[in-house]
Amino acid sequence: MSRSWWSAPTAASPASSRCAASPRLGRPEQHQRLPDPRFALRKAGIGLESGQYFNRVGFAGGHEQGVIAVLQKQYDGAMTWASGQGEVAEGYSRGNLRAMVDKGMLKMSDLRIIWTSEPIINGPLTVRSALPAAFKEDMTAFHLALPKTHPTVYEQIEKGGGTGYRSVSHAQFQFLVDMRREEANERRRRS
């Protein structure tokens, strides 16, 4: 699981902030926890259209670009992702912050984390339903055992480790479907 982060420069930001937002999906079993920053802010009554609450709201182009825009003071805040596990000073165990720290592009002391989501469920590994049941069972067993049977392969796939894979159902992702529908409706409303 990963988390989304709103980050800001360590110096205080002016009241008329600018913010860059980049979508991340959320923890399906926690409707009230609101893991997507846009979704959470809207639920808190904070409008995301430029001039409503923030002076200007934009899309920086991606997670890394958002952090760079904050460091270069083009934006007062940005959203990115990290595992939420490990040392904060190292950018956690994996994610955009860790990658930027590892590349020498970021010192975590240059940012202040101002919002974190609940853990975000990762996308499922899926196979077509028309495949033979034995094959699907073998694929499931292989992935569930992978962290223990082939830890090096698992760490390479997961870019630094994790807690393993779990069996899931569509019901666990229903919150994501609902949230994306609401986001699409909001985009249509603004158009």
C-alpha positions in Angstrom: 0.0 0.0 0.0 1.1 3.5 -0.6 -0.1 6.9 0.6 -0.6 10.2 -1.1 1.0 13.3 0.3 0.4 17.0 0.2 3.7 18.7 0.7 4.8 22.2 1.0 8.1 24.1 1.3 9.4 24.3 4.9 9.0 28.0 5.0 5.5 29.3 5.7 3.2 29.7 2.7 1.2 32.8 2.0 -2.6 32.7 2.7 -3.4 32.8 -1.0 -1.8 29.5 -1.8 -1.4 27.8 -5.1 -1.5 24.1 -5.2 -0.8 21.3 -7.7 -2.9 18.2 -7.5 -2.3 14.9 -9.1 -4.9 12.2 -8.5 -4.3 9.0 -6.4 -7.0 6.6 -5.6 -8.0 5.5 -2.1 -8.5 2.9 0.5 -11.8 1.2 -0.5 -12.9 0.1 2.9 -12.7 3.6 4.4 -15.3 5.9 2.8 -15.0 8.4 5.6 -11.2 8.6 5.5 -11.1 10.4 2.1 -7.7 9.4 0.7 -7.7 11.4 -2.5 -6.7 15.0 -1.8 -9.2 16.6 -4.3 -12.0 14.4 -3.0 -11.0 15.1 0.7 -10.8 18.8 0.2 -14.1 19.0 -1.6 -15.8 17.0 1.2 -14.3 19.5 3.6 -16.0 22.3 1.7 -12.8 23.6 0.2 -13.3 24.5 -3.5 -10.6 23.4 -5.9 -11.4 25.8 -8.7 -8.8 28.6 -9.0 -9.8 31.5 -6.7 -12.3 29.6 -4.5 -9.8 28.7 -1.8 -6.4 28.6 -3.5 -5.3 31.5 -5.6 -4.5 29.1 -8.5 -4.8 25.4 -8.9 -3.0 23.5 -11.6 -1.5 20.2 -12.7 2.2 20.1 -12.6 2.5 17.2 -15.1 3.2 14.4 -12.6 4.4 13.5 -9.2 8.1 14.4 -9.7 7.2 17.6 -11.5 4.9 18.6 -8.7 7.6 18.3 -6.1 10.1 20.2 -8.3 7.5 23.0 -8.7 7.2 23.2 -4.9 11.0 23.3 -4.5 11.3 26.0 -7.2 8.4 27.9 -5.5 6.2 27.7 -8.5 3.5 26.0 -6.3 3.0 26.2 -2.6 1.9 22.6 -2.4 1.8 19.5 -4.4 0.6 15.9 -4.2 2.9 12.9 -4.6 3.1 9.4 -3.3 5.3 7.4 -1.0 5.0 4.0 0.8 4.6 5.6 4.3 7.0 2.9 5.6 10.6 3.5 6.5 12.6 6.6 7.3 11.0 10.0 6.5 14.4 11.5 6.0 15.1 9.0 3.3 11.8 9.6 1.5 10.4 6.4 3.0 11.0 2.9 1.6 9.7 3.6 -1.9 7.7 5.9 -4.0 8.3 9.3 -5.7 9.9 10.9 -2.7 12.4 8.0 -2.2 13.2 8.0 -5.9 13.9 11.8 -5.8 16.1 11.4 -2.7 18.0 8.5 -4.3 18.6 10.6 -7.4 19.9 13.5 -5.3 17.0 15.7 -6.4 15.5 16.2 -3.0 16.3 16.6 0.7 13.3 15.7 2.7 14.2 18.5 5.1 13.3 20.9 2.3 9.6 19.8 2.4 6.9 19.9 5.1 4.2 17.2 4.8 0.9 18.9 5.5 -1.6 16.0 4.7 -1.4 12.3 4.3 -4.0 9.9 3.1 -4.8 6.6 4.7 -3.0 3.6 3.0 -4.1 3.3 -0.6 -4.8 -0.2 -2.0 -2.7 -1.0 -5.0 -4.2 -2.1 -8.3 -5.0 -5.8 -8.6 -3.2 -8.3 -10.7 -5.8 -9.8 -12.9 -6.3 -12.6 -15.5 -9.1 -13.2 -18.0 -12.0 -15.2 -16.5 -12.0 -17.4 -19.6 -8.6 -18.9 -18.7 -8.5 -22.4 -17.2 -9.2 -22.6 -13.5 -5.9 -24.5 -12.8 -3.9 -21.7 -14.4 -5.6 -19.0 -12.4 -5.1 -21.0 -9.2 -1.4 -21.5 -10.1 -0.9 -17.8 -10.8 -2.6 -16.9 -7.5 -0.5 -19.4 -5.5 2.7 -18.2 -7.2 2.1 -14.5 -6.4 0.9 -15.2 -2.8 4.1 -17.2 -2.1 6.5 -14.9 -4.1 7.8 -12.8 -1.2 8.9 -16.0 0.7 9.9 -18.2 -2.3 11.7 -15.6 -4.4 12.3 -12.6 -2.1 14.8 -11.0 -4.5 12.4 -11.2 -7.4 9.6 -9.8 -5.2 11.8 -6.9 -4.1 12.6 -6.0 -7.7 9.0 -6.1 -8.7 7.9 -4.0 -5.8 10.9 -1.7 -6.0 12.1 -2.1 -2.4 9.8 -4.5 -0.8 6.4 -4.5 0.7 4.2 -6.8 2.8 3.2 -9.3 0.0 0.2 -9.9 -2.1 -3.4 -10.6 -0.9 -6.4 -12.1 -2.5 -9.0 -9.4 -3.2 -12.5 -9.1 -4.7 -14.2 -6.4 -6.7 -16.1 -5.3 -3.6 -12.8 -4.1 -2.1 -12.4 -1.7 -5.0 -16.0 -0.4 -5.1 -15.1 2.7 -3.2 -12.6 3.5 -6.0 -15.2 3.1 -8.6 -17.6 5.3 -6.7 -15.0 8.0 -6.1 -13.9 8.0 -9.8 -17.6 8.4 -10.8 -17.9 11.3 -8.5 -14.7 12.8 -9.9 -16.0 12.4 -13.4 -19.3 14.0 -12.5 -17.4 16.9 -11.0 -15.3 17.4 -14.2 -18.5 17.3 -16.2 -20.1 19.9 -13.9 -17.1 22.2 -14.4 -17.1 21.9 -18.2 
